[in-house]
Amino acid sequence: DTGVSQNPRHKITKRGQNVTFRCDPISEHNRLYWYRQTLGQGPEFLTYFQNEAQLEKSRLLSDRFSAERPKGSFSTLEIQRTEQGDSAMYLCASSPRDRESGYTFGSGTRLTVV
Amino acid sequence: DAKTTQPPSMDCAEGRAANLPCNHSTISGNEYVYWYRQIHSQGPQYIIHGLKNNETNEMASLIITEDRKSSTLILPHATLRDTAVYYCIVRPRNAGGTSYGKLTFGQGTILTVHP
């Protein structure tokens, strides 16, 4: 297990299409986070899972966004009816139960909506 | 969460120490200071964190002032590969309630290490 894996690395989609991203966290990490990052800005929090439970969602996560983490392992982030404003880097991070531990981030999925 | 203030950019010569400041004047007693960096086209990377004592690891040192209102990240011998955006983040220690220890990123400091 070499870290947090995100797929795909890049996704180009037409406006109005649905897209789904996958995140595979470090296997022993029970906490999983999704962030979004636009050019020149720091990452913005989207949602958080502890095991399979989604415990927090940002107001940034509109009704078109949904995230799941079945069985507390990998997670998916789906965007329905994509808009050009959804173009961004989507980052996944995981951390162990220890509240002090730093996150381990994946390399992200870069979404371009045309 | 307490907010942090960082200079937008800094330069450093290769081989010299890079000292990155961060102001967190509204930090509370139960909040840690974390540092992450992000190299172009990669996800952020954890560097170090501390509560009130100075900390050192294989990557960097963290100096926190006695009043905890500011801190400095020190890269002792900067290399070209240390060119990145460096984020200083304050995070609750007891991440219960709705925060769950989530990290709130600002815009960070762009550190450029030049030959």
Contacts between the chains, C-beta under 8 A, distances in Angstrom:
chain1	res1	chain2	res2	distance
A	4	B	43	7.5
A	31	B	100	7.7
A	31	B	101	7.8
A	33	B	102	6.6
A	33	B	103	8.0
A	35	B	105	7.9
A	40	B	107	7.6
A	41	B	107	6.6
A	42	B	85	7.9
A	42	B	87	6.1
A	42	B	105	3.1
A	42	B	106	5.5
A	42	B	107	5.5
A	42	B	108	5.9
A	43	B	44	6.6
A	43	B	103	7.8
A	43	B	105	4.9
A	44	B	105	7.3
A	45	B	102	5.0
A	45	B	103	7.2
A	45	B	104	6.8
A	48	B	100	5.2
A	48	B	102	6.0
A	50	B	100	7.3
A	55	B	100	5.9
A	56	B	98	5.9
A	56	B	100	5.7
A	56	B	102	7.0
A	91	B	43	5.2
A	91	B	44	7.5
A	93	B	43	7.2
A	93	B	44	7.9
A	95	B	101	7.6
A	99	B	93	7.1
A	99	B	94	7.1
A	99	B	95	5.1
A	99	B	101	5.5
A	100	B	32	7.1
A	100	B	49	7.1
A	100	B	93	7.6
A	102	B	34	6.6
A	102	B	36	7.5
A	102	B	46	3.1
A	102	B	47	8.0
A	102	B	49	6.4
A	103	B	36	7.9
A	103	B	44	7.6
A	103	B	46	6.2
A	103	B	103	6.7
A	104	B	46	7.0
A	105	B	43	3.1
A	105	B	44	5.0
A	105	B	45	7.0
A	106	B	43	5.3
A	107	B	41	7.7
A	107	B	42	5.6
A	107	B	43	5.3
A	108	B	42	7.7
A	108	B	43	5.3
